[in-house]
Amino acid sequence: MRIVLVGPPGAGKGTQATRLAEKLRIPHISTGDLFRANISRQTELGKLAKSYMDAGNLVPDEVTIAMAKDRMEQPDAEGGFLLDGFPRNVSQAEALDELLTTEGIKLDAVLDLEAPEDEVVKRIAGRRICRKDSAHVFHATYSPPKQDGVCDVCGGELYQRDDDSEETVRTRLEVYHTQTEPIIGYYRAQGLVVTISAMGAVDEVTGRALEALKSGQ
Ligand code: ADP
């Protein structure tokens, strides 16, 4: 399957993407994670991306599209993939369409995760991520680790993302509404959008997503 995941920051895209990718046996491709990996390796791309990310803005299309394309062309993505955080505006969606057309392949679904604004702000403010594996995510109040600052899964150090500060979150939400939400209309016109609520327990949302993908609604 080839799936695109959309939703506001804090809707739980990363958490759900990890689980869905495992169940569906397809690689989870997160442009946010790819950028963060470049930042920690201090590559040129990482240095460029960091300034945009810390401000809550989108990294320029040119570098983002090239990076996403490169990842999608890796052998493990041949049979399918779950895109998380890409495309994030209409011109990226158009670039993706172009790439897929060249390869003679199509998307199967665009999964739209819906969550109210006050909820996503709360989720982001308390979010703590493991330095060793970004799939290990905790929340200061909703799902605290057993030991403060330490990952339950692998013992890695937990940290708060630089762009999870309250001020940056506001910008990210605004960017989501103005630039990312329009891709839902773009994909709706192609009959690909499946909308589910991102509220409730993590397992519940995963179940809802798998059901919705199966029935295509
Ligand atoms: P979230 O969805 O929680 O905001 P991500 O990890 O997906 O978090 O993205 C973090 C940041 O990385 C974004 O705010 C943006 O600066 C950058 N980014 C990720 N994907 C893209 C993209 N497709 N285009 C441009 N910038 C991106």
py3Dmol code that shows the C-alpha trace and the ligand (Angstrom):
import py3Dmol

protein = """\
ATOM      1  CA  MET A   1       0.000   0.000   0.000  1.00  0.00           C
ATOM      2  CA  ARG A   2       1.020   3.587  -0.597  1.00  0.00           C
ATOM      3  CA  ILE A   3      -0.394   5.884   2.026  1.00  0.00           C
ATOM      4  CA  VAL A   4      -0.046   9.543   2.916  1.00  0.00           C
ATOM      5  CA  LEU A   5      -0.759  10.578   6.498  1.00  0.00           C
ATOM      6  CA  VAL A   6      -1.951  14.133   7.174  1.00  0.00           C
ATOM      7  CA  GLY A   7      -3.038  15.930  10.306  1.00  0.00           C
ATOM      8  CA  PRO A   8      -2.077  18.862  12.497  1.00  0.00           C
ATOM      9  CA  PRO A   9       1.119  18.764  14.561  1.00  0.00           C
ATOM     10  CA  GLY A  10       0.345  16.845  17.731  1.00  0.00           C
ATOM     11  CA  ALA A  11      -2.412  14.711  16.187  1.00  0.00           C
ATOM     12  CA  GLY A  12      -0.208  11.652  16.712  1.00  0.00           C
ATOM     13  CA  LYS A  13       0.966  11.120  13.144  1.00  0.00           C
ATOM     14  CA  GLY A  14       4.376   9.792  14.177  1.00  0.00           C
ATOM     15  CA  THR A  15       2.960   7.421  16.794  1.00  0.00           C
ATOM     16  CA  GLN A  16       0.300   6.069  14.465  1.00  0.00           C
ATOM     17  CA  ALA A  17       2.619   5.924  11.465  1.00  0.00           C
ATOM     18  CA  THR A  18       5.085   3.695  13.338  1.00  0.00           C
ATOM     19  CA  ARG A  19       2.323   1.289  14.306  1.00  0.00           C
ATOM     20  CA  LEU A  20       0.529   1.287  10.965  1.00  0.00           C
ATOM     21  CA  ALA A  21       3.762   0.773   9.034  1.00  0.00           C
ATOM     22  CA  GLU A  22       4.549  -2.256  11.187  1.00  0.00           C
ATOM     23  CA  LYS A  23       1.084  -3.772  10.733  1.00  0.00           C
ATOM     24  CA  LEU A  24       1.023  -3.103   7.008  1.00  0.00           C
ATOM     25  CA  ARG A  25       4.690  -4.112   6.533  1.00  0.00           C
ATOM     26  CA  ILE A  26       5.683  -0.972   4.715  1.00  0.00           C
ATOM     27  CA  PRO A  27       8.436   1.530   5.601  1.00  0.00           C
ATOM     28  CA  HIS A  28       7.482   4.622   7.592  1.00  0.00           C
ATOM     29  CA  ILE A  29       8.926   7.659   5.851  1.00  0.00           C
ATOM     30  CA  SER A  30       8.865  10.787   8.003  1.00  0.00           C
ATOM     31  CA  THR A  31      10.386  13.941   6.540  1.00  0.00           C
ATOM     32  CA  GLY A  32      10.496  15.432  10.058  1.00  0.00           C
ATOM     33  CA  ASP A  33      12.576  12.442  11.262  1.00  0.00           C
ATOM     34  CA  LEU A  34      14.822  12.649   8.182  1.00  0.00           C
ATOM     35  CA  PHE A  35      15.472  16.329   8.903  1.00  0.00           C
ATOM     36  CA  ARG A  36      16.139  15.619  12.602  1.00  0.00           C
ATOM     37  CA  ALA A  37      18.584  12.845  11.655  1.00  0.00           C
ATOM     38  CA  ASN A  38      20.414  15.349   9.433  1.00  0.00           C
ATOM     39  CA  ILE A  39      20.462  17.868  12.273  1.00  0.00           C
ATOM     40  CA  SER A  40      22.005  15.416  14.698  1.00  0.00           C
ATOM     41  CA  ARG A  41      24.627  14.378  12.106  1.00  0.00           C
ATOM     42  CA  GLN A  42      25.248  18.111  11.487  1.00  0.00           C
ATOM     43  CA  THR A  43      24.987  17.784   7.705  1.00  0.00           C
ATOM     44  CA  GLU A  44      24.569  20.826   5.441  1.00  0.00           C
ATOM     45  CA  LEU A  45      20.942  19.847   4.926  1.00  0.00           C
ATOM     46  CA  GLY A  46      20.481  19.618   8.684  1.00  0.00           C
ATOM     47  CA  LYS A  47      21.959  23.074   9.244  1.00  0.00           C
ATOM     48  CA  LEU A  48      19.659  24.557   6.634  1.00  0.00           C
ATOM     49  CA  ALA A  49      16.543  22.728   7.895  1.00  0.00           C
ATOM     50  CA  LYS A  50      17.089  23.605  11.566  1.00  0.00           C
ATOM     51  CA  SER A  51      16.524  27.329  11.167  1.00  0.00           C
ATOM     52  CA  TYR A  52      13.178  26.770   9.449  1.00  0.00           C
ATOM     53  CA  MET A  53      12.074  24.035  11.820  1.00  0.00           C
ATOM     54  CA  ASP A  54      12.919  25.953  14.991  1.00  0.00           C
ATOM     55  CA  ALA A  55      10.788  28.824  13.749  1.00  0.00           C
ATOM     56  CA  GLY A  56       7.897  26.450  12.968  1.00  0.00           C
ATOM     57  CA  ASN A  57       8.082  27.103   9.240  1.00  0.00           C
ATOM     58  CA  LEU A  58       8.340  24.679   6.356  1.00  0.00           C
ATOM     59  CA  VAL A  59      11.756  23.778   5.010  1.00  0.00           C
ATOM     60  CA  PRO A  60      11.960  24.959   1.357  1.00  0.00           C
ATOM     61  CA  ASP A  61      10.312  22.644  -1.177  1.00  0.00           C
ATOM     62  CA  GLU A  62      13.384  22.135  -3.300  1.00  0.00           C
ATOM     63  CA  VAL A  63      15.412  20.381  -0.602  1.00  0.00           C
ATOM     64  CA  THR A  64      12.401  18.658   0.967  1.00  0.00           C
ATOM     65  CA  ILE A  65      11.218  17.139  -2.297  1.00  0.00           C
ATOM     66  CA  ALA A  66      14.726  15.959  -3.229  1.00  0.00           C
ATOM     67  CA  MET A  67      15.164  14.353   0.197  1.00  0.00           C
ATOM     68  CA  ALA A  68      11.739  12.642   0.103  1.00  0.00           C
ATOM     69  CA  LYS A  69      12.288  11.410  -3.450  1.00  0.00           C
ATOM     70  CA  ASP A  70      15.654   9.952  -2.525  1.00  0.00           C
ATOM     71  CA  ARG A  71      14.109   8.080   0.391  1.00  0.00           C
ATOM     72  CA  MET A  72      11.159   6.784  -1.635  1.00  0.00           C
ATOM     73  CA  GLU A  73      13.558   5.402  -4.207  1.00  0.00           C
ATOM     74  CA  GLN A  74      15.306   3.141  -1.692  1.00  0.00           C
ATOM     75  CA  PRO A  75      14.675  -0.568  -2.348  1.00  0.00           C
ATOM     76  CA  ASP A  76      12.603  -1.099   0.821  1.00  0.00           C
ATOM     77  CA  ALA A  77       9.987   1.353  -0.464  1.00  0.00           C
ATOM     78  CA  GLU A  78       9.437  -0.454  -3.743  1.00  0.00           C
ATOM     79  CA  GLY A  79       6.367  -2.340  -2.602  1.00  0.00           C
ATOM     80  CA  GLY A  80       4.774   0.522  -0.699  1.00  0.00           C
ATOM     81  CA  PHE A  81       5.314   3.187   1.936  1.00  0.00           C
ATOM     82  CA  LEU A  82       3.618   5.318   4.521  1.00  0.00           C
ATOM     83  CA  LEU A  83       4.472   8.986   4.138  1.00  0.00           C
ATOM     84  CA  ASP A  84       4.311  11.004   7.345  1.00  0.00           C
ATOM     85  CA  GLY A  85       4.725  14.772   7.012  1.00  0.00           C
ATOM     86  CA  PHE A  86       5.111  14.743   3.243  1.00  0.00           C
ATOM     87  CA  PRO A  87       3.577  16.285   1.199  1.00  0.00           C
ATOM     88  CA  ARG A  88       2.939  19.321   3.361  1.00  0.00           C
ATOM     89  CA  ASN A  89       1.730  21.790   0.751  1.00  0.00           C
ATOM     90  CA  VAL A  90       0.096  21.632  -2.665  1.00  0.00           C
ATOM     91  CA  SER A  91       3.299  22.034  -4.640  1.00  0.00           C
ATOM     92  CA  GLN A  92       4.855  19.078  -2.784  1.00  0.00           C
ATOM     93  CA  ALA A  93       1.681  17.086  -3.533  1.00  0.00           C
ATOM     94  CA  GLU A  94       2.049  17.938  -7.205  1.00  0.00           C
ATOM     95  CA  ALA A  95       5.715  16.917  -7.148  1.00  0.00           C
ATOM     96  CA  LEU A  96       4.767  13.615  -5.519  1.00  0.00           C
ATOM     97  CA  ASP A  97       2.105  12.986  -8.174  1.00  0.00           C
ATOM     98  CA  GLU A  98       4.664  13.621 -10.849  1.00  0.00           C
ATOM     99  CA  LEU A  99       7.106  11.200  -9.283  1.00  0.00           C
ATOM    100  CA  LEU A 100       4.444   8.499  -8.905  1.00  0.00           C
ATOM    101  CA  THR A 101       3.262   8.965 -12.490  1.00  0.00           C
ATOM    102  CA  THR A 102       6.827   8.573 -13.752  1.00  0.00           C
ATOM    103  CA  GLU A 103       7.082   5.318 -11.833  1.00  0.00           C
ATOM    104  CA  GLY A 104       3.648   4.196 -13.015  1.00  0.00           C
ATOM    105  CA  ILE A 105       2.297   3.877  -9.477  1.00  0.00           C
ATOM    106  CA  LYS A 106      -0.554   5.441  -7.512  1.00  0.00           C
ATOM    107  CA  LEU A 107      -1.436   6.325  -3.935  1.00  0.00           C
ATOM    108  CA  ASP A 108      -4.020   4.078  -2.298  1.00  0.00           C
ATOM    109  CA  ALA A 109      -5.211   6.432   0.404  1.00  0.00           C
ATOM    110  CA  VAL A 110      -4.653   9.693   2.233  1.00  0.00           C
ATOM    111  CA  LEU A 111      -5.391   9.190   5.914  1.00  0.00           C
ATOM    112  CA  ASP A 112      -6.493  12.416   7.547  1.00  0.00           C
ATOM    113  CA  LEU A 113      -6.138  12.479  11.356  1.00  0.00           C
ATOM    114  CA  GLU A 114      -8.496  14.970  12.969  1.00  0.00           C
ATOM    115  CA  ALA A 115      -7.918  16.472  16.394  1.00  0.00           C
ATOM    116  CA  PRO A 116      -9.219  19.644  18.056  1.00  0.00           C
ATOM    117  CA  GLU A 117      -6.763  22.485  18.480  1.00  0.00           C
ATOM    118  CA  ASP A 118      -6.790  22.630  22.301  1.00  0.00           C
ATOM    119  CA  GLU A 119      -6.011  18.916  22.424  1.00  0.00           C
ATOM    120  CA  VAL A 120      -3.032  19.094  20.057  1.00  0.00           C
ATOM    121  CA  VAL A 121      -1.568  22.018  21.996  1.00  0.00           C
ATOM    122  CA  LYS A 122      -1.793  19.980  25.218  1.00  0.00           C
ATOM    123  CA  ARG A 123      -0.252  16.935  23.577  1.00  0.00           C
ATOM    124  CA  ILE A 124       2.684  18.876  22.164  1.00  0.00           C
ATOM    125  CA  ALA A 125       3.419  20.849  25.318  1.00  0.00           C
ATOM    126  CA  GLY A 126       3.968  17.623  27.294  1.00  0.00           C
ATOM    127  CA  ARG A 127       5.595  15.573  24.542  1.00  0.00           C
ATOM    128  CA  ARG A 128       8.948  13.953  25.391  1.00  0.00           C
ATOM    129  CA  ILE A 129      10.910  12.015  22.785  1.00  0.00           C
ATOM    130  CA  CYS A 130      13.680   9.445  23.119  1.00  0.00           C
ATOM    131  CA  ARG A 131      17.031  10.507  21.692  1.00  0.00           C
ATOM    132  CA  LYS A 132      17.855   6.957  20.646  1.00  0.00           C
ATOM    133  CA  ASP A 133      14.601   6.228  18.807  1.00  0.00           C
ATOM    134  CA  SER A 134      12.039   8.870  17.886  1.00  0.00           C
ATOM    135  CA  ALA A 135       9.327   6.199  17.795  1.00  0.00           C
ATOM    136  CA  HIS A 136       9.530   6.088  21.603  1.00  0.00           C
ATOM    137  CA  VAL A 137       7.291   8.986  22.591  1.00  0.00           C
ATOM    138  CA  PHE A 138       6.029   9.857  26.076  1.00  0.00           C
ATOM    139  CA  HIS A 139       3.904  12.591  27.599  1.00  0.00           C
ATOM    140  CA  ALA A 140       4.699  14.349  30.863  1.00  0.00           C
ATOM    141  CA  THR A 141       1.138  13.829  32.184  1.00  0.00           C
ATOM    142  CA  TYR A 142      -0.731  11.446  29.825  1.00  0.00           C
ATOM    143  CA  SER A 143       1.897   8.713  29.516  1.00  0.00           C
ATOM    144  CA  PRO A 144       4.850   9.559  31.766  1.00  0.00           C
ATOM    145  CA  PRO A 145       7.937   7.337  31.734  1.00  0.00           C
ATOM    146  CA  LYS A 146       8.577   5.260  34.879  1.00  0.00           C
ATOM    147  CA  GLN A 147      11.726   7.251  35.575  1.00  0.00           C
ATOM    148  CA  ASP A 148      11.806  10.948  34.859  1.00  0.00           C
ATOM    149  CA  GLY A 149      13.724  11.757  31.665  1.00  0.00           C
ATOM    150  CA  VAL A 150      14.500   8.119  30.806  1.00  0.00           C
ATOM    151  CA  CYS A 151      12.912   6.036  28.036  1.00  0.00           C
ATOM    152  CA  ASP A 152      11.023   2.957  29.354  1.00  0.00           C
ATOM    153  CA  VAL A 153      11.747   1.032  26.174  1.00  0.00           C
ATOM    154  CA  CYS A 154      15.488   1.448  25.688  1.00  0.00           C
ATOM    155  CA  GLY A 155      16.843   3.637  28.489  1.00  0.00           C
ATOM    156  CA  GLY A 156      17.592   6.515  26.111  1.00  0.00           C
ATOM    157  CA  GLU A 157      17.453  10.122  27.256  1.00  0.00           C
ATOM    158  CA  LEU A 158      14.089  11.849  26.817  1.00  0.00           C
ATOM    159  CA  TYR A 159      14.036  15.397  25.489  1.00  0.00           C
ATOM    160  CA  GLN A 160      11.611  18.064  24.354  1.00  0.00           C
ATOM    161  CA  ARG A 161      11.862  19.012  20.683  1.00  0.00           C
ATOM    162  CA  ASP A 162      13.153  22.550  20.071  1.00  0.00           C
ATOM    163  CA  ASP A 163      10.069  23.289  17.978  1.00  0.00           C
ATOM    164  CA  ASP A 164       7.642  22.108  20.670  1.00  0.00           C
ATOM    165  CA  SER A 165       7.747  25.420  22.548  1.00  0.00           C
ATOM    166  CA  GLU A 166       4.371  27.140  22.892  1.00  0.00           C
ATOM    167  CA  GLU A 167       5.219  29.992  20.560  1.00  0.00           C
ATOM    168  CA  THR A 168       6.535  27.747  17.789  1.00  0.00           C
ATOM    169  CA  VAL A 169       3.538  25.453  18.123  1.00  0.00           C
ATOM    170  CA  ARG A 170       1.269  28.395  17.319  1.00  0.00           C
ATOM    171  CA  THR A 171       3.208  29.061  14.115  1.00  0.00           C
ATOM    172  CA  ARG A 172       3.180  25.378  13.187  1.00  0.00           C
ATOM    173  CA  LEU A 173      -0.604  25.255  13.578  1.00  0.00           C
ATOM    174  CA  GLU A 174      -0.998  28.334  11.433  1.00  0.00           C
ATOM    175  CA  VAL A 175       1.299  26.864   8.784  1.00  0.00           C
ATOM    176  CA  TYR A 176      -0.781  23.680   8.933  1.00  0.00           C
ATOM    177  CA  HIS A 177      -4.037  25.554   8.306  1.00  0.00           C
ATOM    178  CA  THR A 178      -2.742  27.778   5.532  1.00  0.00           C
ATOM    179  CA  GLN A 179      -0.353  25.438   3.695  1.00  0.00           C
ATOM    180  CA  THR A 180      -1.040  21.819   4.575  1.00  0.00           C
ATOM    181  CA  GLU A 181      -4.828  21.653   4.903  1.00  0.00           C
ATOM    182  CA  PRO A 182      -5.319  22.576   1.238  1.00  0.00           C
ATOM    183  CA  ILE A 183      -3.769  19.238   0.230  1.00  0.00           C
ATOM    184  CA  ILE A 184      -6.817  17.521   1.740  1.00  0.00           C
ATOM    185  CA  GLY A 185      -8.990  19.216  -0.886  1.00  0.00           C
ATOM    186  CA  TYR A 186      -6.411  18.362  -3.532  1.00  0.00           C
ATOM    187  CA  TYR A 187      -6.581  14.658  -2.632  1.00  0.00           C
ATOM    188  CA  ARG A 188     -10.330  14.703  -2.056  1.00  0.00           C
ATOM    189  CA  ALA A 189     -10.681  15.604  -5.724  1.00  0.00           C
ATOM    190  CA  GLN A 190      -8.809  12.351  -6.443  1.00  0.00           C
ATOM    191  CA  GLY A 191     -11.166  10.401  -4.148  1.00  0.00           C
ATOM    192  CA  LEU A 192      -8.338   9.366  -1.840  1.00  0.00           C
ATOM    193  CA  VAL A 193      -9.164  10.951   1.511  1.00  0.00           C
ATOM    194  CA  VAL A 194     -10.154   8.867   4.518  1.00  0.00           C
ATOM    195  CA  THR A 195     -10.829  10.953   7.646  1.00  0.00           C
ATOM    196  CA  ILE A 196     -10.729   9.559  11.170  1.00  0.00           C
ATOM    197  CA  SER A 197     -10.738  11.049  14.640  1.00  0.00           C
ATOM    198  CA  ALA A 198      -7.350  11.064  16.357  1.00  0.00           C
ATOM    199  CA  MET A 199      -8.969  11.257  19.801  1.00  0.00           C
ATOM    200  CA  GLY A 200      -8.878   8.411  22.290  1.00  0.00           C
ATOM    201  CA  ALA A 201      -6.279   5.836  23.243  1.00  0.00           C
ATOM    202  CA  VAL A 202      -3.377   5.122  20.888  1.00  0.00           C
ATOM    203  CA  ASP A 203      -4.575   1.538  20.206  1.00  0.00           C
ATOM    204  CA  GLU A 204      -8.082   2.713  19.535  1.00  0.00           C
ATOM    205  CA  VAL A 205      -6.887   5.208  16.925  1.00  0.00           C
ATOM    206  CA  THR A 206      -4.691   2.569  15.254  1.00  0.00           C
ATOM    207  CA  GLY A 207      -7.679   0.209  15.063  1.00  0.00           C
ATOM    208  CA  ARG A 208      -9.839   2.953  13.635  1.00  0.00           C
ATOM    209  CA  ALA A 209      -7.198   3.764  11.028  1.00  0.00           C
ATOM    210  CA  LEU A 210      -6.786   0.136   9.915  1.00  0.00           C
ATOM    211  CA  GLU A 211     -10.555  -0.280   9.667  1.00  0.00           C
ATOM    212  CA  ALA A 212     -10.913   2.915   7.657  1.00  0.00           C
ATOM    213  CA  LEU A 213      -8.085   1.952   5.298  1.00  0.00           C
ATOM    214  CA  LYS A 214      -9.659  -1.459   4.743  1.00  0.00           C
ATOM    215  CA  SER A 215     -13.087  -0.117   3.936  1.00  0.00           C
ATOM    216  CA  GLY A 216     -11.758   2.961   2.149  1.00  0.00           C
ATOM    217  CA  GLN A 217     -13.935   5.442   4.007  1.00  0.00           C
TER     218      GLN A 217
END
"""
ligand_1 = """\
27
ADP
P 4.792 17.749 13.313
O 3.924 17.107 12.296
O 4.525 17.284 14.687
O 4.822 19.250 13.203
P 7.247 16.804 11.962
O 8.287 16.040 12.661
O 6.475 16.114 10.887
O 6.301 17.334 13.114
O 7.904 18.127 11.307
C 8.710 19.007 12.045
C 9.171 20.151 11.172
O 9.973 19.650 10.077
C 8.075 20.969 10.484
O 7.539 21.963 11.332
C 8.875 21.556 9.297
O 9.679 22.638 9.694
C 9.791 20.415 8.901
N 9.167 19.558 7.849
C 8.779 18.270 7.975
N 8.254 17.815 6.827
C 8.289 18.847 5.942
C 7.874 19.022 4.591
N 7.295 18.045 3.906
N 8.087 20.234 4.003
C 8.683 21.214 4.669
N 9.072 21.138 5.943
C 8.885 19.965 6.587
"""
view = py3Dmol.view(width=600, height=400)
view.addModel(protein, "pdb")
view.setStyle({"model": 0}, {"cartoon": {"style": "trace"}})
view.addModel(ligand_1, "xyz")
view.setStyle({"model": 1}, {"stick": {}})
view.zoomTo()
view.show()
